[in-house]
Amino acid sequence: MAKPALVILAAGMASRYGSMKQVEGFGPSGETIMDYSIYDAIRAGFGKIVFIIRKEFADNFKSIFEPKLKGLVATEYVYQQLDSFTNGYEPAADRTKPWGTAHAVLCARDVVKEPFAVINADDFYGSDAFVQAAAFLNGSCSSRNYAIVGYDLLRTLSDHGTVNRGVCTLDANGDLAGIRERINISRKNDRIVCDDGQEPEELPVDTRVSMNFWCFDQSYFDYTQQLFDAFLAESGKELKSEFFIPIVADQFIREGGKVSIIPTSSLWFGVTYKEDAPFVASNLKLLIDQGAYPASLWK
């Protein structure tokens, strides 16, 4: 059986953060958050790392990661571009941005031939999440059973501003029934509130959310291509329309597919705002002090 692949979404520009946080060093030896995800993935048994990036960032990415990863794991670099996998579709003349996260993953179809996980470049997911994902990909994943790693909303908030989260709803079996995007979520005293004009305004403290850690069978690509073609026909002329992974997951569920929710004991943290950076660095130091990671990952 082929080892699963890890697909890392690193093509975004981090508008709220203010810089290219994907390659900023947070670890004591200059490690990026991606370094820790890759390190955890290799330990969990992943055999390939696929970076989805913008073409203009390719040389920068390769200069950072190839010296570290050569001989440890296979690597691929995939470019998300506006015309990728559009089958000749002509977008609006003044559209410049690509089509969202589901389109980004679709761009990897030529290099991913095995079950695979998808993560964000700028989120720390924790070692247990990768262990659980690898177990699913090696055991239960199929063309009718995908999965998502579910995190507790309370443990994904920022002290420095509101966040947007994909709030998971569960069916009677505890599997994913759907994901609803909620914006402007914050902690107010002992309550979690969502200031987006939707109901409910207050979210339960045990709410499960998607941090964009997905597990897919390689059948994802053919299925997603069909949905993407339909999306372009319906919404492709809209300048800000985006084709997100939850759109694919929701349709998959409606057509009888199953999306398992994988629980994890891992702590999630990320860098939505510049002010989050010291918190990320201190959390990494704490994990290193506890022996979860070496002070220098690749030496």
C-alpha positions in Angstrom: 0.0 0.0 0.0 1.3 3.4 -1.0 2.0 5.8 1.9 -0.5 8.7 2.1 0.4 12.2 0.8 0.1 15.5 2.6 -1.1 18.4 0.5 -0.3 21.8 2.0 -2.3 24.9 0.9 0.2 27.7 0.7 -1.0 29.9 -2.1 -2.9 32.5 0.0 -1.5 35.9 0.7 -2.5 36.4 4.3 -4.3 39.7 4.0 -5.2 40.1 7.7 -1.8 39.1 8.8 0.0 41.6 6.7 2.9 39.5 5.3 3.7 36.1 3.9 3.3 34.2 7.2 3.7 30.8 5.5 7.5 31.1 5.5 7.9 33.1 8.7 10.1 31.4 11.3 8.4 30.8 14.7 10.5 27.9 16.0 13.8 28.4 18.0 15.8 27.5 14.9 13.7 29.5 12.5 11.2 26.7 11.7 8.0 27.7 10.0 4.7 26.3 11.1 4.8 24.1 8.0 8.0 22.6 9.3 6.2 21.2 12.3 3.4 19.8 10.2 5.8 18.1 7.8 7.8 16.7 10.7 4.6 15.3 12.3 3.5 13.9 9.0 6.7 12.1 8.4 6.6 10.6 11.9 3.0 9.5 11.2 4.0 7.7 8.0 3.2 10.1 5.2 5.4 9.5 2.2 5.0 12.6 0.1 4.6 16.4 0.7 2.8 18.4 -2.0 3.1 22.2 -1.7 0.4 24.2 -3.5 1.8 27.6 -4.1 1.8 30.5 -6.5 4.3 30.1 -9.3 6.1 33.4 -8.4 6.9 31.9 -4.9 8.4 28.7 -6.2 12.1 29.5 -6.0 11.6 30.9 -2.4 9.8 27.8 -1.3 12.2 25.4 -2.8 15.2 27.2 -1.3 13.6 26.9 2.1 12.4 23.3 2.1 14.5 21.3 -0.3 17.7 21.4 1.8 15.7 20.2 4.8 13.6 17.5 3.2 15.9 16.0 0.6 16.3 12.3 1.4 13.6 12.4 4.1 10.4 12.5 2.0 9.3 13.0 -1.6 8.3 16.6 -2.5 6.2 18.1 -5.2 5.4 21.8 -6.0 2.1 22.6 -7.7 1.0 26.0 -8.9 -2.6 27.2 -8.4 -3.3 29.5 -11.3 -6.5 31.1 -12.6 -6.7 28.9 -15.7 -5.7 25.6 -13.9 -8.1 22.7 -14.6 -10.8 25.1 -16.0 -11.1 23.1 -19.3 -10.8 26.3 -21.3 -13.3 28.3 -19.4 -13.0 32.1 -19.9 -13.4 34.0 -16.6 -14.4 37.7 -16.3 -11.6 39.8 -17.9 -10.8 41.6 -14.7 -10.6 38.6 -12.4 -7.1 37.9 -11.1 -7.5 35.6 -8.0 -7.8 31.8 -8.3 -10.9 29.9 -7.4 -10.6 28.9 -3.7 -9.4 25.9 -1.7 -11.2 23.1 -3.5 -9.7 24.4 -6.8 -6.3 24.5 -5.1 -6.5 20.9 -4.2 -7.7 20.0 -7.7 -4.5 21.5 -9.0 -2.6 18.6 -7.4 -4.4 15.8 -9.3 -1.4 15.1 -11.6 1.0 14.4 -8.7 -1.3 12.8 -6.1 -2.1 9.1 -6.9 -2.7 7.9 -3.3 -5.0 8.7 -0.4 -4.1 12.1 0.9 -4.6 14.7 3.6 -5.0 18.5 3.1 -4.0 21.2 5.6 -3.4 24.9 5.7 0.2 26.1 5.7 -0.2 28.5 8.5 -2.0 26.3 11.1 -0.3 24.2 13.7 -2.3 20.9 14.0 -0.3 18.8 16.5 1.2 15.4 16.2 -1.9 13.4 17.3 -3.9 14.9 14.4 -1.5 13.5 11.9 -1.4 10.1 13.6 -5.2 9.8 13.5 -5.3 11.1 9.9 -2.7 8.5 8.7 -4.7 5.7 10.5 -7.8 6.8 8.6 -6.1 7.1 5.2 -4.4 3.7 5.6 -7.6 2.0 6.9 -11.0 3.5 6.3 -10.6 6.0 3.5 -12.5 5.1 0.3 -14.4 6.6 -2.6 -17.4 6.7 -0.4 -15.8 7.7 2.9 -13.8 10.9 3.4 -13.0 12.5 6.7 -12.2 15.8 8.5 -10.3 16.3 11.7 -12.6 18.1 14.2 -11.3 20.6 16.7 -13.1 22.2 19.7 -14.0 25.8 18.7 -13.0 27.1 22.2 -9.4 26.0 21.6 -9.2 27.8 18.2 -10.1 31.4 19.2 -7.7 34.4 19.1 -7.1 36.8 21.9 -6.4 39.5 19.3 -9.5 39.7 17.2 -12.4 37.8 15.7 -11.9 34.6 13.6 -13.9 32.9 10.9 -14.6 29.2 11.4 -16.4 26.4 9.5 -18.9 25.2 12.2 -19.6 21.5 11.9 -23.0 19.9 12.3 -23.2 16.2 13.0 -25.7 13.6 11.9 -27.3 10.9 14.2 -24.2 8.7 13.7 -21.7 11.4 14.7 -20.5 11.9 11.1 -20.4 15.3 9.4 -23.8 16.5 8.2 -22.5 19.9 6.9 -20.3 22.9 7.5 -21.6 26.4 8.0 -19.2 29.2 7.6 -19.5 31.7 10.5 -17.5 34.9 10.7 -16.5 37.4 13.5 -16.4 34.8 16.2 -14.9 35.9 19.6 -15.0 35.1 23.3 -16.9 37.6 25.4 -16.6 36.8 29.1 -17.7 33.2 29.4 -19.6 33.2 26.1 -18.7 32.5 22.5 -20.5 34.9 20.2 -20.7 35.2 16.5 -21.3 38.7 15.2 -22.4 37.9 11.6 -26.2 38.5 11.7 -26.9 34.7 11.7 -28.5 32.5 14.3 -27.6 31.3 16.7 -25.6 34.3 17.9 -24.1 32.3 20.8 -22.3 29.1 19.9 -22.0 26.2 22.4 -18.5 25.8 24.0 -18.3 22.2 22.7 -18.9 23.2 19.1 -16.7 21.3 16.6 -15.1 23.3 13.8 -13.2 22.6 10.7 -9.6 23.9 10.6 -9.3 22.7 7.0 -7.6 19.3 7.8 -9.2 16.9 5.4 -8.6 13.3 4.4 -9.5 12.2 0.9 -9.4 9.2 -1.4 -7.8 9.9 -4.8 -11.4 9.7 -6.3 -11.7 13.3 -4.9 -10.1 14.6 -8.1 -12.6 13.3 -10.6 -15.5 14.1 -8.4 -14.3 17.6 -7.7 -13.6 18.3 -11.4 -17.2 17.6 -12.2 -18.4 20.0 -9.4 -15.9 22.6 -10.5 -17.1 22.6 -14.1 -20.7 23.1 -12.8 -19.5 25.9 -10.4 -17.8 27.8 -13.3 -20.9 27.5 -15.4 -23.0 29.0 -12.6 -20.8 31.4 -10.8 -17.6 31.8 -12.8 -18.4 35.3 -14.0 -18.6 36.6 -10.5 -15.4 38.4 -9.5 -15.4 37.1 -5.9 -16.9 33.7 -6.3 -14.8 30.9 -4.7 -15.0 27.1 -4.8 -14.3 25.9 -1.3 -13.6 22.4 0.0 -16.8 22.4 2.2 -18.8 22.9 -1.1 -17.4 19.6 -2.3 -18.0 17.9 1.1 -21.6 19.1 1.4 -22.4 17.8 -2.1 -20.6 14.5 -1.4 -22.8 14.0 1.7 -26.0 14.9 -0.1 -25.2 12.3 -2.7 -24.8 9.6 -0.1 -21.1 9.8 0.8 -19.8 9.7 4.3 -17.5 12.2 5.9 -16.2 10.9 9.2 -15.1 13.3 12.0 -11.8 12.3 13.3 -11.3 13.4 17.0 -7.9 14.5 18.1 -6.3 15.4 21.4 -4.0 17.9 19.6 -3.9 21.5 20.4 -4.5 23.8 17.4 -3.1 27.2 17.1 -2.5 29.6 14.2 -1.5 33.1 13.2 -4.4 35.1 12.0 -3.0 38.4 13.3 0.5 39.7 13.8 -0.3 39.8 17.6 -0.7 36.0 17.5 2.9 35.4 16.7 4.3 35.6 20.2 1.6 33.1 21.4 2.6 30.7 18.6 6.3 31.0 19.5 5.7 30.4 23.2 3.5 27.4 22.5 6.1 25.9 20.3 8.8 26.5 23.0 6.5 24.8 25.6 6.1 21.8 23.4 9.9 21.6 22.9 10.5 21.9 26.7 8.0 19.1 27.2 10.0 16.9 24.7 7.4 16.8 22.0 9.9 18.2 19.4 13.6 18.7 19.3 14.9 22.3 19.5 16.1 22.0 15.9 13.8 19.8 13.8 16.1 19.0 10.9 19.5 18.7 12.4 
